[in-house]
Amino acid sequence: MIAKFIKYKMVKIIIFGELSKKHILPLSLAIYQVLNKIFNTYYPQKASNSNIEMYAIALGMLSIIFLPCIFKLKVIEEEKEKEIHKKKWLHYPLLIIIYWIYNITKMLMIAKKVEAKGNDQTMNPFAESPFAFIGLEMILLTIASIILLKYKYFIHHIISMVGFILFGNLSDLLLGTYTELIKFGAVPIIIQIFGVISDVAYYNYQKYMMEKLFYPYWRISFAVGIGLVLFTTVLLIYILVLKEKANPFIVNYQRFYSYFNGNDIGLKVLKMILNYISSVISTILYILNIYYFSPNFILISFQFNKFVDVLINEKDTKKYFTIIFFVVQIFFLMIYLEIIELNFCDLNKNTKKNIDLRSIIEESGQNGRDSSVGLGVVDINADYTLNLSENGNKNDNDIELLQQNENEEMQGSIKLF
């Protein structure tokens, strides 16, 4: 009896938010990031040529242009959208410039990490940064989405951000991250902060182009792929012209040319093919996550990638204690993204799900009272329905959100959309 009471109270205090099949996307992206990190760490062929490998990645990004043909996706532009798209000569080049800044910053961060630790297996320095910088990215993503996308944030967002950043900093203190940052000087910190800013700008501008300017997501990724081809070509010309005079922070001359010796040709070719396949998968996952969700959902993959990076590369046994902090951080991140809701003290009053529910009730002429009698079930979207049927006391708290598959046999559904 006591166990049932405790379980009942827990269900009431912590509940799931508005979940759908689309939430598989951020989970898939997180799993991809982890697997990609493990692959690049333990792949037997260690000699690399980032310039050549970037062509394989760019080709994977360009391949997304075939997505609408494969899945027969259509774009129907209204007159207003056509007027906006007349300025595509400005929107796409700006996206490419932002991507170039993002890529240059990424290269500088990798170069500084190699210089500091000798670790050249970094794939995503933004995701593998200290927890404090991931917390900074959370703050800047929030600010950018308020300014650029006009999103609104409430008390549950603030509480979850504070908790996420607090436990991230505890992990950094436990691992001695701040001591290392101070030891290597101000330049890496400045580069890291600038990298976070460019990362935020890159993801938010893509969302802005999709949500406000109505550009198809596959064209956005295709444009980024063109930007990467141009960027890589400039680097290739640079190293071919200057050779040994090339700046090692831009392109490592010795590593570039030594890559073409006769050793491990099979492993090199296989890695190029796998890089292409990996690029196709990551491009689709990234752009669909941004398309269906806010850019903030990228933090899920960053958090998991960072945790795996700690477990693989951190030598101090204290790293295992960070598992506790990591779990708590994930909990707060789920609250921030409204995957989990705190159902007390009105902390979930202004979640997207509950705001939509209030809007639907008002638009339907419902006040949560007698006007709901006999209405049965209201379909909110493809995934959720609102149960407004007579339940005796007609309390607002008795309004129930159910998944569609739970109501397939219920009668009297009213279609609002």
C-alpha positions in Angstrom: 0.0 0.0 0.0 2.8 2.4 0.9 4.7 1.5 -2.3 1.6 2.3 -4.4 1.2 5.6 -2.6 4.8 6.6 -3.2 4.5 5.5 -6.9 1.4 7.6 -7.2 3.0 10.7 -5.7 6.1 10.3 -7.9 3.9 10.1 -11.0 2.1 13.3 -10.0 5.3 15.2 -9.2 7.4 14.2 -12.3 5.5 13.5 -15.5 6.4 13.2 -19.1 5.9 16.1 -21.5 4.6 16.0 -25.0 6.4 13.0 -26.5 6.1 11.7 -30.1 7.9 9.5 -32.5 9.9 12.5 -33.6 11.8 12.4 -30.2 13.7 9.4 -31.6 15.7 12.0 -33.6 17.6 13.7 -30.8 18.2 10.2 -29.2 19.5 8.9 -32.5 21.8 11.9 -32.9 23.2 11.4 -29.4 23.8 7.7 -30.2 25.4 8.6 -33.5 27.8 11.1 -31.7 28.9 8.5 -29.2 29.4 5.8 -31.9 31.3 8.2 -34.1 33.5 9.2 -31.2 34.3 5.6 -30.4 34.9 4.8 -34.1 37.4 7.7 -34.6 39.2 6.8 -31.3 39.7 3.1 -32.0 39.9 2.9 -35.8 43.2 1.0 -36.5 44.4 3.4 -39.2 45.8 6.5 -37.3 47.3 8.5 -40.2 44.8 11.1 -41.2 44.5 13.9 -43.8 41.8 16.3 -42.6 41.7 18.1 -45.9 41.0 15.0 -48.0 38.6 13.6 -45.4 36.6 16.9 -45.5 35.9 16.2 -49.2 34.2 12.9 -48.2 32.2 14.7 -45.5 31.2 17.5 -48.0 30.1 14.9 -50.5 27.9 13.3 -47.8 26.4 16.7 -47.0 25.7 17.3 -50.7 24.0 14.0 -51.1 21.0 15.3 -49.0 19.8 17.0 -52.2 18.5 13.5 -53.3 16.4 13.2 -50.2 13.2 14.8 -51.7 13.6 12.5 -54.8 13.9 9.4 -52.6 11.0 10.2 -50.3 9.0 12.3 -52.9 9.0 15.4 -50.8 7.4 18.5 -52.3 7.8 22.2 -51.7 4.8 24.4 -52.3 5.7 28.1 -52.0 3.1 30.7 -51.3 3.4 34.2 -52.9 4.8 35.6 -49.6 7.4 32.9 -49.4 8.4 33.5 -53.1 9.0 37.1 -52.3 11.3 36.2 -49.4 13.1 33.7 -51.5 14.0 36.3 -54.1 16.7 37.3 -51.6 18.2 33.8 -51.5 21.3 35.3 -53.1 21.8 36.9 -49.6 20.5 34.2 -47.3 22.6 31.3 -48.6 25.9 33.2 -48.8 25.3 34.5 -45.3 24.7 30.9 -44.2 28.0 29.8 -45.9 29.9 32.7 -44.3 28.6 31.7 -40.8 29.6 28.1 -41.6 33.1 29.2 -42.6 33.5 31.1 -39.3 32.2 28.0 -37.5 34.6 25.8 -39.3 37.6 28.1 -38.8 36.9 28.3 -35.1 36.5 24.5 -34.9 39.9 24.0 -36.6 41.6 26.5 -34.1 40.0 24.6 -31.2 41.3 21.3 -32.5 44.8 22.8 -33.1 44.9 24.2 -29.5 43.8 20.8 -28.1 46.5 19.0 -30.0 49.1 21.6 -28.9 48.0 21.3 -25.3 47.3 17.6 -24.9 48.6 15.9 -28.1 45.1 14.5 -28.7 44.3 14.6 -32.4 41.2 12.4 -32.2 38.9 15.4 -31.5 35.9 15.3 -33.9 33.5 17.9 -32.4 35.4 20.3 -30.1 32.2 22.1 -29.2 30.7 18.9 -27.8 34.0 17.8 -26.2 34.6 21.1 -24.4 34.5 21.4 -20.6 31.0 21.1 -19.1 31.2 24.9 -18.3 31.3 25.7 -22.0 28.4 23.5 -22.8 26.5 25.4 -20.0 27.5 28.6 -21.7 26.2 27.3 -25.0 22.9 26.5 -23.3 22.6 30.2 -22.1 23.6 31.6 -25.5 21.2 29.2 -27.4 18.4 30.5 -25.2 19.3 34.2 -25.7 19.7 33.7 -29.5 16.4 31.9 -29.9 14.7 34.7 -27.9 16.2 37.4 -30.2 16.1 35.6 -33.6 13.3 33.2 -33.3 11.1 35.0 -30.7 10.9 32.0 -28.4 9.6 32.4 -24.9 11.2 30.9 -21.7 9.7 30.5 -18.3 10.6 29.6 -14.7 11.1 25.9 -15.4 13.6 26.8 -18.1 15.6 29.0 -15.7 15.6 26.4 -12.9 16.7 23.6 -15.2 19.5 25.9 -16.7 20.8 26.7 -13.2 20.8 23.0 -12.2 22.4 21.9 -15.5 25.2 24.5 -15.2 25.7 23.9 -11.5 26.3 20.2 -11.8 28.4 20.7 -15.0 30.7 23.0 -13.0 30.9 20.4 -10.2 32.1 17.9 -12.8 34.8 20.3 -14.0 35.9 21.0 -10.5 36.2 17.3 -9.7 38.2 16.7 -12.9 40.5 19.7 -12.4 39.4 21.3 -15.7 39.8 24.9 -14.5 43.3 24.3 -13.3 44.2 23.1 -16.9 42.5 26.1 -18.5 44.4 28.5 -16.4 47.7 26.7 -17.1 47.3 27.0 -20.9 46.5 30.7 -20.7 43.8 33.0 -22.0 44.0 32.3 -25.7 42.4 28.8 -25.6 39.6 30.2 -23.4 38.9 33.1 -25.8 38.9 30.7 -28.8 36.6 28.4 -26.9 34.1 31.2 -26.1 34.2 32.5 -29.7 33.7 28.9 -30.8 30.6 28.6 -28.7 29.2 31.9 -30.1 29.8 30.7 -33.7 28.2 27.3 -32.9 25.1 29.0 -31.6 24.9 31.4 -34.6 25.3 28.4 -37.0 22.4 26.4 -35.6 20.1 29.3 -34.9 20.5 30.7 -38.4 19.6 27.4 -39.9 16.5 27.3 -37.8 15.7 30.9 -38.7 15.9 30.0 -42.4 13.5 27.1 -42.0 11.0 28.6 -39.6 10.9 32.3 -40.6 12.1 32.2 -44.3 10.5 28.8 -45.2 13.6 27.3 -46.9 13.5 23.5 -47.3 15.9 21.9 -44.9 17.6 19.8 -47.6 18.6 22.9 -49.5 20.0 24.5 -46.4 22.3 21.4 -45.8 23.2 21.3 -49.5 24.3 25.0 -49.3 26.4 24.2 -46.2 27.9 21.3 -48.2 28.9 23.7 -51.0 30.4 25.9 -48.4 32.5 23.0 -47.1 33.7 22.2 -50.7 34.8 25.8 -51.2 36.4 25.9 -47.8 38.3 22.7 -48.3 39.4 23.7 -51.8 40.9 27.0 -50.5 42.9 24.9 -47.9 44.0 22.5 -50.6 45.3 25.3 -52.8 47.0 26.9 -49.8 49.0 23.8 -48.9 49.9 22.9 -52.5 51.2 26.5 -53.1 53.0 27.1 -49.9 54.0 23.5 -49.0 56.4 23.5 -46.1 55.8 27.2 -45.5 52.2 26.6 -44.6 51.2 27.5 -41.1 50.8 24.2 -39.1 47.8 25.7 -37.3 46.0 25.8 -40.7 47.3 22.7 -42.4 50.0 20.4 -41.2 52.4 20.1 -44.1 54.2 16.9 -43.0 51.0 15.1 -42.1 49.3 16.1 -45.3 52.0 14.7 -47.6 52.9 11.6 -45.4 49.3 10.5 -45.8 49.9 9.6 -49.4 52.6 7.0 -48.7 51.9 3.3 -49.6 50.9 2.2 -46.1 47.4 1.0 -45.1 45.8 2.0 -48.4 42.9 -0.4 -47.7 42.2 1.1 -44.3 42.4 4.7 -45.7 40.0 4.0 -48.5 37.6 2.2 -46.1 37.8 5.2 -43.7 36.9 7.6 -46.6 33.9 5.5 -47.5 32.8 5.3 -43.8 33.3 9.0 -43.5 31.0 9.6 -46.4 28.3 7.3 -45.0 28.8 8.9 -41.5 28.4 12.4 -43.1 25.1 11.4 -44.8 23.7 10.1 -41.5 24.9 13.0 -39.4 23.7 15.6 -42.0 20.2 14.1 -42.0 20.0 13.8 -38.2 21.3 17.3 -37.5 19.1 19.1 -40.0 16.0 17.1 -39.0 16.6 17.8 -35.3 16.8 21.5 -36.0 13.7 21.3 -38.3 11.4 19.5 -35.9 12.8 20.9 -32.6 14.6 24.0 -31.3 18.4 24.2 -31.7 18.5 23.6 -28.0 17.9 19.9 -28.6 21.5 19.7 -30.0 22.6 19.9 -26.4 21.5 16.2 -25.9 24.1 15.0 -28.3 26.7 17.4 -26.9 26.2 16.1 -23.4 26.5 12.5 -24.3 29.5 13.1 -26.5 31.2 15.0 -23.7 30.6 12.2 -21.2 32.0 9.6 -23.5 35.0 11.8 -24.1 35.6 12.0 -20.3 35.4 8.2 -19.9 37.7 7.6 -22.8 40.4 10.3 -22.4 40.3 11.3 -18.8 42.9 9.3 -16.8 41.9 10.3 -13.3 39.7 7.7 -11.6 37.6 10.6 -10.3 35.9 10.5 -13.7 33.7 7.7 -12.5 32.2 10.0 -9.9 31.0 12.4 -12.7 28.5 9.7 -13.7 26.3 11.0 -10.8 26.6 14.6 -12.0 26.0 13.5 -15.6 22.7 11.8 -14.7 21.5 14.8 -12.8 22.5 17.1 -15.7 20.5 14.9 -18.1 17.5 15.2 -15.7 17.7 19.0 -15.8 18.3 19.0 -19.5 15.1 16.9 -20.0 13.2 19.5 -18.0 14.7 22.3 -20.0 13.6 20.6 -23.2 10.2 19.8 -21.7 10.6 16.1 -22.2 10.0 15.8 -18.4 7.8 18.2 -16.4 7.8 19.1 -12.8 4.1 18.8 -11.9 4.1 21.0 -8.8 4.1 24.7 -7.8 2.8 25.5 -11.3 6.3 24.8 -12.7 4.8 23.1 -15.7 2.1 25.7 -16.2 3.9 27.3 -19.2 5.2 24.2 -21.0 4.4 24.1 -24.7 2.1 21.2 -24.1 0.0 23.0 -21.5 0.0 26.3 -23.4 -1.4 24.5 -26.4 -4.0 22.8 -24.3 -5.2 26.1 -22.9 -5.3 27.6 -26.4 -7.3 24.6 -27.7 -9.8 24.8 -24.9 -10.3 28.6 -25.4 -10.6 28.3 -29.1 -13.2 25.5 -28.7 -15.2 27.7 -26.3 -14.3 25.5 -23.3 -13.7 26.8 -19.8 -13.1 23.4 -18.4 -16.7 23.4 -17.1 -20.1 22.4 -18.4 -19.4 23.3 -22.0 -17.2 20.2 -22.2 -20.1 17.8 -21.5 -20.5 15.2 -24.2 -17.5 16.4 -26.3 -15.6 13.2 -25.8 -12.1 13.4 -27.2 -10.4 16.3 -29.1 -7.5 15.5 -31.4 -4.7 18.0 -30.8 -2.2 16.6 -33.4 -1.2 13.3 -34.9 0.2 12.1 -31.6 -2.0 13.4 -28.9 -5.7 13.8 -28.0 -7.4 15.8 -25.3 -10.0 13.9 -23.2 -12.8 16.4 -22.4 -15.5 13.9 -21.5 -17.8 14.2 -18.5 -16.0 12.9 -15.4 -18.1 13.9 -12.5 -16.5 16.9 -10.9 -15.2 18.5 -14.1 -12.0 19.7 -12.4 -9.4 21.2 -14.7 -6.9 18.8 -13.3 -9.0 15.9 -14.7 -8.4 17.0 -18.3 -6.3 14.1 -19.7 -3.8 14.1 -22.5 -3.7 10.7 -24.2 -1.7 9.3 -27.1 -3.7 8.7 -30.2 -3.3 4.9 -30.1 -5.0 4.9 -26.8 -8.1 6.4 -28.3 -8.5 4.7 -31.6 -11.8 3.1 -30.4 -13.2 6.1 -28.6 -16.2 7.8 -30.2 -17.2 11.4 -30.7 -13.7 12.7 -31.7 -13.7 16.4 -32.7 -11.0 17.4 -35.3 -9.6 20.8 -34.6 -6.7 20.6 -37.1 
